[in-house]
Every structure is written in structure tokens, then in C-alpha cells.
Amino acid sequence: MKIVILGGCGFIGSNIAIFLKKKLKNAKITSVDNFSRKGSRINYKRLVKNKINNINKDISKTNSLKKLGKVNIFIDCCSDPAIENSKKNMDDVIKNNFLTTLNTLNHSLKYNSSIIYLSTSRVYSIKKINNFVSKNKYKNKFNLRKEISENFNTSDIRSIYGLTKLFSEELIKEYSYLFNISYIINRCGVISGPWQFGKQEQGLFSFWMKNHIQKKKIKYIGYGGYGNQVRDVLHIDDLNELIYLQIKKIKKIKNITINVGGGIMNKISLIGLTKICEEITKNICKKEKIKETSNYDIPYYVSCIKKVKKIYRWKPKKNINQIMKDIYFWMIKNKKILKGF
Ligand SMILES: NC(=O)c1ccc[n+]([C@@H]2O[C@H](COP(=O)([O-])OP(=O)(O)OC[C@H]3O[C@@H](n4cnc5c(N)ncnc54)[C@H](O)[C@@H]3O)[C@@H](O)[C@H]2O)c1
């Protein structure tokens, strides 16, 4: 079986590639990545150590995948995933997030490849999320117990980033309908864990931990600057396990769209996250309140993971404390790497 990880030198792609290499002894695992994101070359070295080949190609270019020949399964982790960036560099975001999917699909129809697509919770409407949060009676959003399911509204504004991911989802479904391509769309919430470098623009949980380790000032940005925003988080190891199950069952379970995240058990506010980081690092950072809210921010997101749990008999094993400890120990071991971010 030939499995190709697109964006295999990114945070998620590299972790999945290495995990599958160890788990699926008879499969050939290959990555395609053009190192366009900071940190990709560091992950490339990890692939080399694990004897995984990377093909350095820009997947947004037509025929960039031609040399791969027959592929059984594509795992599409390739994108420009920074939401705020998508306000400024629209052309690049559309190229890297959407044209890459188009080219993957065109290759897939020649060889009847299946696609496991890493989508995002950001396909859901910003306005609709804001509406239900502002209606809730709790002052502190942390007490809200709402989970967002796959049926939530996707037809309003959701950021250029979210739009490109939704475009890709829809294109995958059209190709599946026309050419019988099997797909799984995973709408991921926040994923975190070792080898996420704590970049400001993407990867909140590692960014928070890195700031605590480096004793930098932390900023509560938006919604009055109180740090009440809430997210759920999933450990990369739990995602790896799920992708493995999806590969194993691809013939039986296919053509589905599912939310993938830590769920209600793994939700936390920014203030809560600060407390955990302080407990683990024993460092207390200066705090700054920035009242102004980005028009791409949302006050709350918690994935409803009932569907994925039921279909795959899978559930997240690592809670927030374990996730943050794993990130901490990895960062302490790799302080040199982090200096560059
Ligand atoms: N990390 C998260 O919390 C999260 C949450 C939801 C969804 N996702 C989705 O998961 C996927 C992976 O995210 P990540 O955090 O690993 O991102 P990442 O930035 O770490 O990895 C993306 C990789 O894609 C490569 N890439 C981008 N454009 C390319 C192109 N045109 N040709 C070849 N390679 C290209 C980059 O070099 C990079 O190595 C993305 O599709 C993202 O939308 C991630």
C-alpha cells in the first residue's frame, strides 16, 4: 500500500508520517512538501531519520504529483493554516489550501486514490458562533457547555482560511460523486503536542507554553482582554491513532465529514491555560490586556465529537494537563530549536 502525506514536513503531517511508518510495516510512506512553512526543514530531518522520503514540490502547481504514480491513500495535511495571515495573503492561501486539493484530486482520479483530508473547525460561521455565545447567560464563557456539531452553519463568513478549506471539502465531494473517489473529511479543532514550535500565528497551546518557559509577556487579546476565550484541544498522538483507524477501515467507512477534537472534556479558557502553564513551569508571566477583537476571532469553540467516537470507537486519551506536560518536556529538551521561533 502506498500512502502519501501531503504537507508531510508540517506539524501534523510529520507526526502522522512517522507514526504510520512505525505502525504499518508493509506500507510505503512518502511525503510531499515544499518547505514553505517555517519549521518544515526541521521536521524534514526527522523524516530522514525515520527513513521517510520527501519530494520537494509545490503541490499547487499542475502535475506536481505526476511522478508519484499510483497512490492508494493521500493524507492531505498541506496548507497555509494561519487564520490572521489569510486576511493579507489571499493569493497564497488560495493557492496552498485550495489548488493543492484540486491537483491532489486530479491525481486521485487517475489511480482511484482515497483521500483523508485535514479540514478545520474554521469552516463554521463566525457570526453564528458569536451569536450563540452572546446569548448565553454566563458571564464567563468557560461555563458554557455547548458543543459544535457537523450540522452547524457553514454558510456565513468564516475567514478566507476557513473558506478555502470549505472549498476543498466541497470539491472533494464533487469529485467523489463524479469519479467515485473515497474520502474522509476531518474537521479538526485545535491540535497540539510535541514538535509544534509555538509560533504566534498558529498553535496557541504551544505558543502559551513557550512564552511561559521563556518568561515572556502574555497578551489576552480581544473580548475586553479578560482571557475568557475557550477552545478544546486534542493531542497529536490521539489524532495519529484516529488516522490509523481511518486507513484500516477506509474500504468500509468512507465519504463522511466528521469533527475531530478534544471535545468538552478537553476545553479550557485562556486564563485556565495560563494557570496550567504556571503550575508546570513555576513561572509567572506579565500579562497585557488588549481589548480590541480581531474580526476573525471567535470567543468559543468546542468540538462535538459524538460522531467520530461512535463511528471509530475512538476517543481522546490525553487530557489537557497531559498535553501541556508533553509540550513542556519536549520544549525543555529542545530549547535550542525553539530559539528560532
Ligand atoms: N494544527 C492545528 O491545530 C490544526 C487545526 C485544524 C486544522 N488543521 C489542518 O491540518 C493541516 C496541517 O496543519 P499543520 O498545523 O501541520 O500546519 P503546518 O503549517 O505545520 O504544515 C503544513 C505543511 O504544508 C506544507 N505546504 C504548504 N503549502 C504547500 C504547497 N503548496 N506545496 C507543498 N507543501 C506545502 C508546508 O511547507 C508545511 O510543512 C492543515 O491543512 C490545517 O488546515 C490544523
The ligand as a MOL file (V3000), in Angstrom:
LIG
                    3D

  0  0  0     0  0            999 V3000
M  V30 BEGIN CTAB
M  V30 COUNTS 44 48 0 0 0
M  V30 BEGIN ATOM
M  V30 1 N -2.5710 22.4080 13.8250 0
M  V30 2 C -3.8440 22.5790 14.0940 0
M  V30 3 O -4.2140 22.8830 15.2330 0
M  V30 4 C -4.8870 22.4000 13.0050 0
M  V30 5 C -6.2210 22.5960 13.3610 0
M  V30 6 C -7.1930 22.4200 12.3730 0
M  V30 7 C -6.8440 22.0460 11.0980 0
M  V30 8 N -5.5260 21.8800 10.7710 0 CHG=1
M  V30 9 C -5.2100 21.4850 9.3960 0
M  V30 10 O -4.2430 20.4600 9.4270 0
M  V30 11 C -3.3230 20.5970 8.3510 0
M  V30 12 C -1.9020 20.5920 8.8720 0
M  V30 13 O -1.7080 21.6710 9.7860 0
M  V30 14 P -0.3110 21.9050 10.4880 0
M  V30 15 O -0.5760 22.5180 11.8060 0
M  V30 16 O 0.5030 20.6720 10.4250 0 CHG=-1
M  V30 17 O 0.3180 23.0160 9.5250 0
M  V30 18 P 1.8620 23.2390 9.1430 0
M  V30 19 O 1.9550 24.6400 8.6660 0
M  V30 20 O 2.7360 22.8390 10.2690 0
M  V30 21 O 2.0940 22.2290 7.9200 0
M  V30 22 C 1.6760 22.4810 6.6110 0
M  V30 23 C 2.7480 21.9370 5.6840 0
M  V30 24 O 2.2940 22.0990 4.3310 0
M  V30 25 C 3.3910 22.4930 3.5200 0
M  V30 26 N 2.8650 23.2070 2.3550 0
M  V30 27 C 2.0850 24.3160 2.3390 0
M  V30 28 N 1.8050 24.6760 1.0710 0
M  V30 29 C 2.4130 23.7640 0.2620 0
M  V30 30 C 2.4860 23.5970 -1.1330 0
M  V30 31 N 1.8860 24.4570 -1.9700 0
M  V30 32 N 3.1990 22.5400 -1.6350 0
M  V30 33 C 3.8190 21.6740 -0.7960 0
M  V30 34 N 3.7840 21.7810 0.5430 0
M  V30 35 C 3.0920 22.8200 1.0760 0
M  V30 36 C 4.2220 23.4110 4.4300 0
M  V30 37 O 5.5660 23.5070 3.9940 0
M  V30 38 C 4.0780 22.7040 5.7800 0
M  V30 39 O 5.1500 21.8210 6.0090 0
M  V30 40 C -3.7060 21.8830 7.6230 0
M  V30 41 O -4.4070 21.5410 6.4700 0
M  V30 42 C -4.5900 22.6120 8.5830 0
M  V30 43 O -5.5720 23.3520 7.9040 0
M  V30 44 C -4.5480 22.0530 11.6910 0
M  V30 END ATOM
M  V30 BEGIN BOND
M  V30 1 1 1 2
M  V30 2 2 2 3
M  V30 3 1 2 4
M  V30 4 1 4 5
M  V30 5 2 4 44
M  V30 6 2 5 6
M  V30 7 1 6 7
M  V30 8 2 7 8
M  V30 9 1 8 9
M  V30 10 1 8 44
M  V30 11 1 9 10
M  V30 12 1 9 42
M  V30 13 1 10 11
M  V30 14 1 11 12
M  V30 15 1 11 40
M  V30 16 1 12 13
M  V30 17 1 13 14
M  V30 18 2 14 15
M  V30 19 1 14 16
M  V30 20 1 14 17
M  V30 21 1 17 18
M  V30 22 2 18 19
M  V30 23 1 18 20
M  V30 24 1 18 21
M  V30 25 1 21 22
M  V30 26 1 22 23
M  V30 27 1 23 24
M  V30 28 1 23 38
M  V30 29 1 24 25
M  V30 30 1 25 26
M  V30 31 1 25 36
M  V30 32 1 26 27
M  V30 33 1 26 35
M  V30 34 2 27 28
M  V30 35 1 28 29
M  V30 36 1 29 30
M  V30 37 2 29 35
M  V30 38 1 30 31
M  V30 39 2 30 32
M  V30 40 1 32 33
M  V30 41 2 33 34
M  V30 42 1 34 35
M  V30 43 1 36 37
M  V30 44 1 36 38
M  V30 45 1 38 39
M  V30 46 1 40 41
M  V30 47 1 40 42
M  V30 48 1 42 43
M  V30 END BOND
M  V30 END CTAB
M  END
